[in-house]
Amino acid sequence: MQTEARKETITDQEAMACCSSLLERASGYDFIEQHGLVQEKKGRQHNGQLSSFAHLIFGSRLLIGLVILFSAGTIYFASTAEAAGIDLGVTAQKAWDSVLNKADAQTKLRLKQAYEKVGNWKTQEQAWEQKIKTLHAANTAELERLRVEIRQTDDAKVAAIAEKVKQTQARYEPLFALYSSVNRQLDAAKAIKNKEWSAAIRTQAETLRPVVKLAREDIRIKKKELAEARKRKSAEIKRLRVMLAGADSAKKQIQTAKKQASLAKERYSNALQQFKQSTKQGQTSRVLSSLNTLASAAEKWTGTKQNIHTLEQKVSTTYVKVRQEIAKRPK
């Protein structure tokens, strides 16, 4: 993409001409060369020669300094143009190089500055795009982790209480079986009208009845505790999901921002085509105008990408808050 034409700087002739003009203004003298010596038109021979040599030394140093200054400036503009270039393609690149070659020094500088501005905005757009991809991927992964953890809210607590209920029922199962057996025997004794047997079985049943009642109450309390734990679990899951849904607004805005970014990209592409067309025509004024339009389009495109990244940050902030809420809950 980089060509010799793009690296083109102010010519030596232009630099020397500018330096000579500045040297004449700085010295305030009119020098001429004669027989290898510099003499002052107005003046005196001996003192004039000394003064002329002094001015020659001063002028030479000033000339060298100005040449270095011009060289440094042209190197700067060449390097920045290379660093922030636009991918024009071979044909358009040649046309752009031709425009630069034909332009005078001041116009060339303005063209390069405008070109660099476009490149800088394009570089920023690409940087924001990379940041968006990285942050979006992180948000997507975090969302999946949060969903899993929310579903698992209080799973351990509920499971522990459920296990207690199961163990309690198992512990009382022999008691209930005995009580059922005694009651069946009592019914049988009543059926055959055996008073002694009925009395004995009734005594046993009455002894077991309060114990069975306490056992049933114990099971009822533990089942109630389990139901309340499940209710709290459902309420907490709902609360965390509502918090998680707080990112939905930003996500909808991201979709809108992406559409805006697509339109901005399309406008940039159109402006780039206009710039390429203007370089073919070769009119520097139109080229500069199209470059400014392209820079404006690139700036707006970059702005849409920055907006998307800001919205992704809002999504991330919501996820952080949900994560903190989950972390605060006792294990």
C-alpha positions as CSV (number, residue, x, y, z in Angstrom):
1,M,0.0,0.0,0.0
2,Q,2.9,2.4,0.7
3,T,4.4,3.8,-2.4
4,E,7.2,6.2,-3.2
5,A,4.7,8.9,-4.1
6,R,3.1,8.7,-0.7
7,K,6.4,9.2,0.9
8,E,7.1,12.2,-1.3
9,T,8.3,15.3,0.7
10,I,8.9,18.9,-0.1
11,T,11.6,19.1,-2.8
12,D,15.1,20.3,-2.2
13,Q,14.5,23.3,-4.5
14,E,11.4,24.3,-2.6
15,A,13.3,24.0,0.7
16,M,16.2,26.0,-0.6
17,A,13.9,28.7,-1.9
18,C,12.1,29.0,1.3
19,C,15.4,29.1,3.3
20,S,16.9,31.7,1.0
21,S,13.9,33.9,1.4
22,L,14.0,33.6,5.2
23,L,17.7,34.2,5.3
24,E,17.4,37.4,3.4
25,R,14.7,38.7,5.7
26,A,16.6,37.7,8.8
27,S,19.9,39.3,7.8
28,G,18.6,42.5,6.2
29,Y,21.6,42.6,3.8
30,D,22.0,42.0,0.1
31,F,24.9,39.8,-0.7
32,I,26.6,39.0,-3.9
33,E,29.4,36.6,-4.8
34,Q,32.6,38.0,-6.4
35,H,36.0,36.2,-6.9
36,G,35.0,33.6,-4.2
37,L,34.5,36.3,-1.6
38,V,31.2,37.7,-0.3
39,Q,31.1,41.5,-0.4
40,E,28.6,44.0,0.7
41,K,27.2,46.2,-2.1
42,K,27.0,49.3,0.1
43,G,30.2,49.1,1.9
44,R,33.6,49.4,3.0
45,Q,36.2,46.9,1.8
46,H,38.0,45.6,4.9
47,N,35.3,46.0,7.5
48,G,32.8,45.0,4.8
49,Q,34.6,41.8,4.1
50,L,34.7,40.9,7.9
51,S,31.0,41.7,8.2
52,S,30.2,39.7,5.1
53,F,32.1,36.7,6.4
54,A,30.2,36.9,9.7
55,H,26.9,37.1,7.9
56,L,27.9,34.3,5.7
57,I,28.7,32.1,8.7
58,F,25.5,33.1,10.4
59,G,23.5,32.6,7.2
60,S,25.0,29.2,6.5
61,R,24.1,28.0,9.9
62,L,20.6,29.3,9.6
63,L,20.3,27.7,6.2
64,I,21.5,24.3,7.5
65,G,19.1,24.6,10.5
66,L,16.1,25.5,8.3
67,V,16.9,22.6,5.9
68,I,17.0,20.2,8.9
69,L,13.7,21.7,10.1
70,F,12.0,21.2,6.7
71,S,13.4,17.7,6.4
72,A,12.1,16.8,9.9
73,G,8.7,18.2,9.0
74,T,8.5,16.2,5.8
75,I,9.6,13.0,7.5
76,Y,6.9,13.5,10.1
77,F,4.1,14.0,7.6
78,A,5.4,11.1,5.5
79,S,5.6,8.7,8.5
80,T,2.1,9.7,9.8
81,A,0.6,9.2,6.4
82,E,2.1,5.8,6.2
83,A,0.9,4.9,9.7
84,A,-2.7,6.0,9.1
85,G,-3.2,5.1,5.5
86,I,-6.4,4.0,3.8
87,D,-6.7,0.8,1.8
88,L,-7.4,2.3,-1.5
89,G,-6.4,-0.5,-3.9
90,V,-3.7,-0.2,-6.6
91,T,-5.6,2.0,-9.1
92,A,-7.0,4.5,-6.5
93,Q,-3.6,4.6,-4.8
94,K,-1.9,5.6,-8.0
95,A,-4.5,8.3,-8.6
96,W,-4.0,9.6,-5.1
97,D,-0.2,9.6,-5.5
98,S,-0.7,11.6,-8.7
99,V,-2.8,14.2,-7.0
100,L,-0.1,14.6,-4.3
101,N,2.6,15.0,-6.9
102,K,0.7,17.7,-8.8
103,A,-0.3,19.7,-5.7
104,D,1.8,22.6,-4.3
105,A,3.4,22.3,-0.9
106,Q,0.6,24.0,1.1
107,T,-2.2,22.0,-0.6
108,K,-0.2,18.8,-0.3
109,L,0.1,19.4,3.4
110,R,-3.6,19.9,3.8
111,L,-4.3,16.8,1.7
112,K,-2.0,14.7,3.8
113,Q,-3.5,16.0,7.0
114,A,-7.0,15.2,5.9
115,Y,-5.9,11.8,4.7
116,E,-4.3,11.1,8.1
117,K,-7.4,12.2,9.9
118,V,-9.4,9.6,8.0
119,G,-6.9,6.9,8.8
120,N,-6.9,7.8,12.5
121,W,-10.7,7.6,12.7
122,K,-10.6,4.3,10.8
123,T,-8.0,3.0,13.2
124,Q,-10.2,4.0,16.2
125,E,-13.2,2.3,14.6
126,Q,-11.2,-1.0,14.3
127,A,-10.0,-0.7,17.9
128,W,-13.6,-0.2,19.2
129,E,-14.8,-3.1,17.1
130,Q,-12.2,-5.4,18.7
131,K,-13.2,-4.1,22.2
132,I,-16.8,-4.8,21.4
133,K,-16.1,-8.4,20.3
134,T,-14.1,-9.1,23.4
135,L,-16.6,-7.6,25.8
136,H,-19.6,-9.2,24.1
137,A,-18.0,-12.6,24.3
138,A,-17.2,-12.1,28.0
139,N,-20.8,-10.9,28.6
140,T,-22.3,-13.9,26.7
141,A,-20.1,-16.4,28.8
142,E,-21.0,-14.6,32.0
143,L,-24.8,-14.7,31.2
144,E,-24.6,-18.5,30.7
145,R,-22.8,-18.9,34.0
146,L,-25.3,-16.7,35.9
147,R,-28.3,-18.5,34.5
148,V,-26.9,-21.8,35.7
149,E,-26.1,-20.5,39.1
150,I,-29.5,-18.8,39.4
151,R,-31.2,-22.1,38.6
152,Q,-29.1,-23.8,41.3
153,T,-30.0,-21.2,44.0
154,D,-30.5,-22.8,47.4
155,D,-30.3,-26.3,45.8
156,A,-28.1,-27.5,48.6
157,K,-30.4,-26.1,51.3
158,V,-33.5,-27.6,49.8
159,A,-31.8,-30.9,49.2
160,A,-30.6,-31.0,52.9
161,I,-34.1,-30.3,54.2
162,A,-35.6,-32.8,51.8
163,E,-33.1,-35.4,53.1
164,K,-34.2,-34.6,56.7
165,V,-37.8,-35.2,55.8
166,K,-36.9,-38.5,54.2
167,Q,-34.8,-39.7,57.1
168,T,-37.5,-38.7,59.6
169,Q,-40.2,-40.6,57.7
170,A,-37.9,-43.6,57.6
171,R,-37.2,-43.4,61.3
172,Y,-40.9,-43.4,62.2
173,E,-41.9,-46.0,59.6
174,P,-41.7,-48.9,62.1
175,L,-43.8,-47.0,64.6
176,F,-46.5,-46.3,62.1
177,A,-46.4,-49.9,61.0
178,L,-46.8,-51.1,64.6
179,Y,-49.6,-48.7,65.2
180,S,-51.4,-49.8,62.1
181,S,-51.0,-53.5,63.1
182,V,-52.4,-52.8,66.6
183,N,-55.4,-51.1,65.2
184,R,-56.1,-54.0,62.9
185,Q,-55.8,-56.4,65.8
186,L,-58.2,-54.2,67.8
187,D,-60.7,-54.3,65.0
188,A,-60.4,-58.1,64.8
189,A,-60.9,-58.4,68.6
190,K,-64.0,-56.3,68.4
191,A,-65.3,-58.4,65.5
192,I,-65.0,-61.6,67.5
193,K,-66.2,-59.9,70.6
194,N,-63.2,-60.9,72.7
195,K,-63.3,-58.5,75.6
196,E,-60.0,-59.5,77.2
197,W,-58.1,-59.3,73.9
198,S,-59.8,-56.1,73.0
199,A,-58.9,-54.6,76.3
200,A,-55.2,-55.6,75.9
201,I,-55.0,-54.3,72.3
202,R,-56.8,-51.1,73.2
203,T,-54.3,-50.4,76.0
204,Q,-51.5,-50.9,73.6
205,A,-53.1,-48.7,71.0
206,E,-53.7,-45.9,73.5
207,T,-50.1,-46.1,74.5
208,L,-48.9,-45.7,71.0
209,R,-51.4,-43.0,70.0
210,P,-49.6,-40.0,71.5
211,V,-46.2,-41.2,70.3
212,V,-47.6,-41.6,66.8
213,K,-49.1,-38.1,67.0
214,L,-45.8,-36.6,68.0
215,A,-44.1,-38.4,65.1
216,R,-46.6,-37.2,62.6
217,E,-46.2,-33.6,64.0
218,D,-42.4,-33.9,63.6
219,I,-42.8,-35.0,60.0
220,R,-45.4,-32.2,59.3
221,I,-43.0,-29.5,60.7
222,K,-40.2,-30.8,58.5
223,K,-42.3,-30.9,55.4
224,K,-43.5,-27.4,56.1
225,E,-39.9,-26.3,56.5
226,L,-39.2,-28.0,53.1
227,A,-42.1,-26.2,51.5
228,E,-40.9,-22.8,52.8
229,A,-37.4,-23.5,51.6
230,R,-38.7,-24.2,48.1
231,K,-40.8,-21.1,48.2
232,R,-37.8,-19.0,49.2
233,K,-35.8,-20.6,46.5
234,S,-38.4,-19.7,43.8
235,A,-38.7,-16.2,45.1
236,E,-34.9,-15.7,45.0
237,I,-34.6,-17.2,41.6
238,K,-37.4,-14.8,40.4
239,R,-35.6,-11.8,42.0
240,L,-32.3,-12.7,40.5
241,R,-33.8,-13.2,37.1
242,V,-35.5,-9.8,37.3
243,M,-32.1,-8.3,38.0
244,L,-30.6,-10.2,35.1
245,A,-33.4,-8.9,32.8
246,G,-32.2,-5.4,33.7
247,A,-29.7,-5.8,30.9
248,D,-32.5,-6.3,28.3
249,S,-32.9,-2.6,27.8
250,A,-29.2,-2.1,27.0
251,K,-29.4,-5.1,24.7
252,K,-32.3,-3.6,22.7
253,Q,-30.3,-0.4,22.4
254,I,-27.3,-2.4,21.2
255,Q,-29.5,-3.8,18.3
256,T,-30.6,-0.2,17.4
257,A,-27.0,1.0,17.7
258,K,-25.8,-1.8,15.4
259,K,-28.3,-0.7,12.7
260,Q,-26.9,2.8,13.1
261,A,-23.4,1.5,12.7
262,S,-24.4,-0.4,9.6
263,L,-25.8,2.8,8.1
264,A,-22.7,4.7,9.1
265,K,-20.5,2.1,7.5
266,E,-22.5,2.4,4.3
267,R,-22.1,6.1,4.3
268,Y,-18.4,5.7,4.8
269,S,-18.2,3.3,1.9
270,N,-20.1,5.7,-0.3
271,A,-17.8,8.6,0.8
272,L,-14.7,6.4,0.1
273,Q,-16.0,5.7,-3.4
274,Q,-16.5,9.5,-4.0
275,F,-13.0,10.1,-2.8
276,K,-11.6,7.5,-5.2
277,Q,-13.6,9.0,-8.0
278,S,-12.3,12.5,-7.2
279,T,-8.7,11.3,-7.3
280,K,-9.3,10.0,-10.8
281,Q,-10.5,13.5,-11.8
282,G,-7.4,15.0,-10.3
283,Q,-8.9,18.2,-9.0
284,T,-7.2,18.9,-5.7
285,S,-10.1,21.0,-4.4
286,R,-12.6,18.2,-5.0
287,V,-10.2,15.6,-3.6
288,L,-9.8,17.7,-0.4
289,S,-13.5,18.2,-0.1
290,S,-14.2,14.5,-0.6
291,L,-11.5,13.7,2.0
292,N,-13.2,15.9,4.6
293,T,-16.5,14.2,3.8
294,L,-14.8,10.8,4.3
295,A,-13.3,11.9,7.6
296,S,-16.7,13.0,8.8
297,A,-18.2,9.7,7.8
298,A,-15.4,7.8,9.5
299,E,-15.8,9.9,12.7
300,K,-19.6,9.1,12.8
301,W,-18.9,5.4,12.2
302,T,-16.4,5.3,15.0
303,G,-18.9,7.1,17.2
304,T,-21.5,4.4,16.7
305,K,-19.0,1.7,17.6
306,Q,-18.0,3.6,20.8
307,N,-21.7,3.8,21.6
308,I,-22.1,0.0,21.2
309,H,-19.2,-0.6,23.5
310,T,-20.7,1.7,26.1
311,L,-23.9,-0.2,26.0
312,E,-22.0,-3.5,26.3
313,Q,-20.4,-2.1,29.4
314,K,-23.9,-1.4,30.8
315,V,-24.8,-5.1,30.2
316,S,-21.6,-6.1,32.0
317,T,-22.4,-3.8,34.9
318,T,-25.7,-5.5,35.3
319,Y,-24.1,-8.9,35.3
320,V,-21.6,-7.8,38.0
321,K,-24.4,-6.7,40.2
322,V,-26.2,-10.0,39.9
323,R,-22.9,-11.8,40.6
324,Q,-22.5,-9.8,43.8
325,E,-26.0,-10.7,44.9
326,I,-25.3,-14.4,44.3
327,A,-22.0,-14.1,46.2
328,K,-23.7,-12.4,49.2
329,R,-26.1,-15.4,49.8
330,P,-25.0,-17.8,52.5
331,K,-23.9,-21.1,51.1
